[in-house]
Amino acid sequence: MAEKPRPYDADLAAQIAEKFGVDEVTVRVWKTRKQIPGKYFDPNFDTSEKLSDNDQDYQKIKQILNMPEIAKSKFRGLENKGADVSRGKDRMTTEEKTTFLTEITELRNELRLGYQTLTMSQLKKVLGDVRIHGTKLVGTKLYNLVMDDRGRRMLTESEKNEIKVSLLSLYNKIRIK
């Protein structure tokens, strides 16, 4: 059973806003409605602390999620929350941040192997990663050449260099620290 809303109290609203990362616009809505939603008092409600806008890593994470090459809703640790985080509609918890940093490290390692080896199998693995929009990273033509299972032709040196530059560029752009 859900908790009932509580009457608005400025001190209580400030505590909840700080604890759950609620923005000031929402607090003003509570004040207008003269109540604080009951979900914040429910013991089953997600009580993990949300990251603040002052967290530099959090700002970098939002930048990464807004990159066109990144599939923001495909990160395991964020589940389907990545799009909301990137637009500022939701905030990450510290646990989600840790998981995201781990996934970014995995992704950077894949990208590094891709641009170092430039083998078709490694490029297929990198460009096939669900967290990346491969066609936005290397372009539709190169993406289709790499992902073509019939293996009609090998990549030329200029195509390999173009892919290498794209992978290296994304590798550097998604660095957190």
HELIX and SHEET records of a PDB file:
HELIX    1   1 ALA A   10  PHE A   20  1                                  11    
HELIX    2   2 GLU A   24  ARG A   33  1                                  10    
HELIX    3   3 GLY A   38  PHE A   41  5                                   4    
HELIX    4   4 GLN A   56  LEU A   65  1                                  10    
HELIX    5   5 LYS A   72  LYS A   74  5                                   3    
HELIX    6   6 ARG A   76  LEU A   78  5                                   3    
HELIX    7   7 GLY A   82  ARG A   87  1                                   6    
HELIX    8   8 THR A   94  THR A  117  1                                  24    
HELIX    9   9 MET A  120  LEU A  127  1                                   8    
HELIX   10  10 GLY A  134  VAL A  138  1                                   5    
HELIX   11  11 THR A  140  MET A  147  1                                   8    
HELIX   12  12 GLU A  157  LYS A  173  1                                  17    
SHEET    1   A 2 ARG A   6  PRO A   7  0                                        
SHEET    2   A 2 GLN A  35  ILE A  36 -1                                        
END                                                                             
